């Protein structure tokens, strides 16, 4: 097994079963209250969760978010969960396609089109790797998996703790600008568990980026994942920065007002009420990763489907209880932002 395949195996095991959650920081969705409507004048079955994201219709604004790729086990997980996403009318995100750059035979672990020919599929590549490639080379990765859009992930905190990680993050914005301009599919600027600030979002918008995935703090800490794999010096660094990042709710509030066509809320999303709060704050799509993987590990495709059906029921119920017949009405429904999240809102307003 190659070093990168070994790393991907470690990531899967730690994400599914390891102690890799943020220790003290949360998503801050507990600081968002949706206002109850005692007279919703709706039936639960009338609630319409449908939406269009990146040009594709979805039955609900949910994404099985990027997790894995590069090994046989990863391939089986990807195909199974992509099949669930297609059946349920959700989007599906691939893990980093970096293994395909050095080991082309790993492409099969990212090939989900045979299992999910119509799913909204998001490819995935690190900004450092993309900066070292021509646009044609990046486009070939997109074509190889038949992705509808490409996430360019930003993960400096994770990389500096990772023993074999990158250390030079110059040129990232220029790379995103070039790919946004030259690729034939939409480009999504995606964090990996540390969130996007208002200032960073502003730089992305000024560069013409139209789509972001905030991937905020509060769920899986990828610094923690790498800390578990690190040697003594890097482990000490990882322990110090374990809880580094912007909570997911705060990052949605930072990005939503800036005019992006698509804001995706991932990072610590576990249930449909959290999803409803993210959508009410301005997200267009909500990504769930680790809980879906854990459901799959417990009971395969059946349990993953059951878990997501429950999330969708919770989301539909939240709309009913706010008197919202659809997502547009949810975004206009009254809400209360308080506590620590209000403090973050003050920071964004000051910027």
N, C-alpha and C positions, 0 to 999 in steps of 0.2 A: 504494500500500500504506500502511495506517495505521501509526502509531508502534507500537502494540501488536502488529500483525501482523509488522512488521519485527523487533521484539524476539523474537517467537516463532520466526521464521526463524533469527535469530542463535543462539538457544538450541539449536535442532535441530542446526545445523551444528557448533557448539562441542561439544555433547554427543557427537556422532558421531565427530568428527575432531580436536577441539581439545585443547590442553594444559591440561586442567582437573581433573586428578586431584590429590588431596592429595599434598603433596610429601614429608612425613615421617611424618605420622600414618597409621596403618593401622586396620582394623576391630578388631584384636586377637583375631580368632578363632584366630590362631596360638598364642595363650596358653590355648587349650582343647584338651585331649587327651581323646578318647573311648577308653575302655579296650577293648582287643581281646579277643574271645572266640574261642579256638581251637576250641571245640566248640559252635558255634551251634545245631546240630541243626535247621537250617532249609534249605529250598531258596530260591533267590533269588526264584523266582516266588511263593513263599508270603508274601513280605513285603507287608504291606498298608499303603499310604500314604494311604488314604482318610480324610477328616475332614469335619466340618461347621463352616463358618465363617459367622457372621452369618445363620444359619438355612438356608444352602444347602449341599448336599453337594458336595464336591470330590473328584476322583480322586486328587489329591496336594495337599499344602499349599503350593502355589506361586502367586504373583501376578506377572503382567506389570505392573510398577509404573508409576505415573503418569509421563508424559513430555511430552505435547504436545497441541496443539489450536489452532484459530484460523486455520489456513491450509489451502489445498487439499492441499498436500503432507502436512500433519499429519493431515488427514482420511483420506487413503489409508493412512498408517501405522497410524492408530488402527483402521480397519476391518480391515486385514490381520492385525494382531496380536491383535485381539479374536477374529477367526475362529480363529486358532491356539489362543488360550486356551480357547475353547469346545470345540474338537475334542479338546484334551488334558485337559479337565476342570479347568482352573485358573481363577483369578480375574483380572480385568482392571481397571486403574485409568486413568482419564482424566487428562490434564493440566489445569491451571487453567482453569476455565470463565469466567474474567474477561472474555475477549474478547466473550462473549455479552451482557455487560451494556451495551456501547456499540455493538456491531455484531451485531445479531440474526442477520444472514445467515450468520455464522460457525457457527451451530448445527449445520449439516450436517457440520462437521469433527469434532464430538463425537458424532454419531449413529452408534452402532455396533450398535444393536439389530437392524437389518436383516441384519447380517452375523453376529451372535451373539445370537440371541433368548433363550437360556437362561443366558448367562454371568453369574457373580457380578460385577456392575458397580459400581465405586466412582466417584461423582462427586467434584468437587474445586473448592474455592473458598477464597480467602485469608481469614484471620480479620479483616483490616482492612476488606476489602470487605463481608464478612458483617455486621460491626458497624454498617455504614451502611445496611443493608437491613432491611426487615421480614421476619419469619418467612415470611409469605406469598410475598414476592418470592424468598426463597431456595428455598422449596418449589417454586416455578414452574421454577427452574433444574433442580431434581432431576427434576421431571416431564418436562421437555423432553427429557431424555436417558434417561428411564426407569431411573434409577440405583437400586440396591438399598440403598445407603448413601452418605453424603456425608462425604468427607474435608474437614476445615477445616484448611488448612495454615498453619503457624506458621513464618515465615521472616525474623525481624528482621535476622539477619546479612546475608542476601542483599539485602534491601531497602535497608539503609543504604549499601551499596556501589553498588547499581543507580542510574544517573544519574537516572532518572525514578521511583525507588522511594519507598515510604512511609517516614515518619519518626516517626509517632506510633502506638504500639502499646498504648495504654491501652484497657481495656475488653475485652480478649481473653477472659479467663476468664468474664466475665459473658455475653459473646456465645455462647460454647460452652455455658454452662449453659442459656441461653434456648433455643438450637436443640435441645439434647438433650431438653429438656422438651416442645418444641412441634412439632418436625418429625415427620412420619409414618414416617421411616426412621432407622436408627441413625446417629449422628454419630461420626466418628473424628477424634481430635486427632492431626494429622500434622505432624511436623517435615519439613525439607527439606534434610537433610544435615548437621545440627549436633547431632542427638540430643536426648533428653529425660532430664533428671537425675532422681534419686530425689525431690528436693524438688518439682520441677515435676510429676512424676507424682503425688505425694501431693496437691498442690493440685487436680489434675484429678480424682482419685478423690473427694476431699472435696466437689467440686462435682457429683458424680454421673455423671461421664464414664465410660463402660464400655469404650471401645475406643480404642486408641492405635496409631500407626505411628511407631516410634522414629526412623526415617530418620537413622541415625547417621553419624558421620564415618568416612572411610577409602576412599570410592569417588570419585564425582564431587563436587567442591567447587563448590557454586553460588555461593559468594563468588568463586571463581576464574573461573567463567563470566562473572559481572558485571564482574570486574576486566578481562577481555579486551575488554569493551565500553566501559569507563569512560574519562573524560577524565583529565587529569593528576592533579588533586587526589583524585578518587575512586579512581584507579588506585593511588596511594600507600597509601590506606586499605585497599584490597583486598589488596595485596601483604602488608601487615602481618597481616591476618586470614585469609589464604589457608587456613591449616591449623586454623582455629578449630573447636572442636566436641568432642563426646563420642564416642569410638569406638563403633561399632554394638554390639559384644559387651558393652561396659560399660553401654550404655543398655538393652539387654535385661535385664541383671542388675539394673538400677535399677527397671525397671517390672514385671517378671514376678512378684515377691512381693507386689504391692500389690492383687491381686484383680481386675484387669481381666478382662472376659469375653474380650477379644481383644487380643493383643499381636502386632503385625506387625513383622517385622525387615526393614527395607530399609536401604540404604546400603552400597555396596561389595560386594554379594553377587555372586559370580561362578561358583560351582560348587556341586555337591550336597553336598560335605563341609562347606563353610561352612554350608549350609542345615541339615544334620544337627546341627551344633554349636549353631546358633541355636535350633533346636527343642528340643534337649536342655537348653538354658539356660532354656526356658520360653516361647519364642515359639509362636504358633499358626499363623502363616502367614509365608512368606518371600517378599519381593518382589525381583525382579531387573529392572533398567531398562536402563542403558547397554549392557551386553553383548548384550541382546536387540536393541536398536536397531542396534548395530554388526553383528550377524549379519544383520539385515534389509538393511542397507546393502550388505553383501557379496554376498548372494545371495537377497534377497527372502524370500517366505514359506517357501520350501523350506529355506533356510539357518536362518531363525529357528526353525522346527520342529525341525530337526536339532540345533541348539544346545540347545534345551530338553529334547529327548529324552535328550541326554547328561547334562544336569543331573539329570534324574529317575533315570537309571541310577546316577549317582554317589550320589544320596541313598539309593536302595534298597540299594546296596552297603554304605553306611555302617551302615544298620540291620542288615543281615545280619552284618557283622563285629563288631557289639556284641551279637549274640544277641537283637536286638529284632525281634519279629514285626510290631509295629505302633508307632504314634507314642506311645501310652501307655507301652509298655515302653521306648522310647527315652528318655523323660523320666525314667524310674526307673533307667536304666542308670548305672553308675559313670562318673565323669568327673573330670578334674584341671584345676583352674584355677590358673595360675601367672603369674609375671612381672608385667608392667605391669598386666594385667587384675586380678590379685589386689590390686594397689594401689588400683585403682578400687573394688573390692569393699569394701575397708577404708573408703574415703570414704563409700560408701552406708551402710555399717553405722554409721558415726559420725553420719550425719544422722538 
